[in-house]
């Protein structure tokens, strides 16, 4: 389940974002958090359906007809394809009218997820 970032989650978000090598500098990290509080840039904290604790964070940019997934940072114990696919599904549910795109780092995972969805849809 994706929960929109708010300032109350700043320390939690900073912890997840610190998993990214490019976000180790605290000043840059703060600027990243500021950027993702604008209309077309959102951060979402992720928790699994029946859990109360967050296990990751994702950053997305939205356009008129697309949503672009910049990155996903998960607690190492939760870095599974299943959790990543749940995040993709949640993003799709939040932005059902938009085409999902992803960074180079995530594009093969998004393509696999889309393929799996298509295969599952044809089986029903």
N, C-alpha and C positions, 0 to 999 in steps of 0.2 A: 504494500500500500504506500503510495506516494503522499507525502505531507509537504505543502509549500513551506519553504524556508521563511522564518521570521527571526528577528534579532534575539529572541529568547533562546534560540538554538545555536547561537554563534559559536560557543565553545565546542559543541558536538560537531558542527559543520567543519570547523577548523581542524578538528581531529581527523575526520574522514578525508578532507582535502590534503592533509599533510602526507597521505599515501602517494600523492603525485609528486614526482621529482621536480617538476617545474613550479611547484607551489610551496617550496620549503622556506622561502623568504617571507617573513611575517608581514612586511609592508605590501609586498605583491599579493599575498593572500588576502589581506584586508581590502585591497583594490578589487580583487576578484569577487569578494562578497558584495561590495558596493555595486559592481557592474550587474550582478545577478539579482538586483532588486529593482530592475527597470522593467518596463512593459514587455519588451521582446526577449528578455533574458531571465530565465527562472532557474532556481535551485530547488530541488525536492529532496527531502530526506526520505529514506526508504526503510520500512519495517515489514517484516513478513506478516502474513494475515492475522495470525493469532498471538503475535508477540507484542510486547509493550515497548521494547527497546529498539532504537534505530540500529540498523546494521550497514547503512551506506548512504550515499548521496549521489545525485545525478544532476548534470547541468544541461539545459536545453535552450536553444534559441528558437523563436517562432517567427514565421513570416506569414504572409497572407494565406498561402496554401500549403505550407510545409512546417514541420517541426524538425529541428536538427539537434541530434543528441551529441553533445560535445564530449562528454566523458561520464564514466560511472566509477565511483570509488566505493569499494565494499570492504568491510572488515575481512581480513584474510580467511577467517573461518567460514565465511559465507560467499566466497568467490566461486560460485557454481553457475553452470549454464542455466540451471533451473531458476535461480534468483535473477539472473540477467534477463531471462525471457519474461519473468514476472514484471520486471521494470518496463520492458518494451510494451507489454500488454497494458500496464497502467498508463503509460504515456499515450498509447493508442486510444484508450478510453477517455483520457482527458482532452485529447485533440483528435476526436473521431473524424473531423472534417478535413484533416490535413494529411499530407503524404509524409511518411517518416523517412528521414535521412540521418546519416551518422558519420562521425569522423572516420578517418582511415583506420584508426585503431579498433573501432567498433563495427565497421561496415560489413565484415564477413559474418559477424554474429547476428546483425540485423537481417542480412540476407538469408542465413540459415533459419532464423526465426520465422521469416516470411514464408520460406519454402515449407517448413514444418506446418505452419498454419494452413497453407494451401493444401498440403497432403491430407491433413486432418479434416479439412472441409470437404474433400472429395470422398472420404470414407464414410461420411454421415449420410 
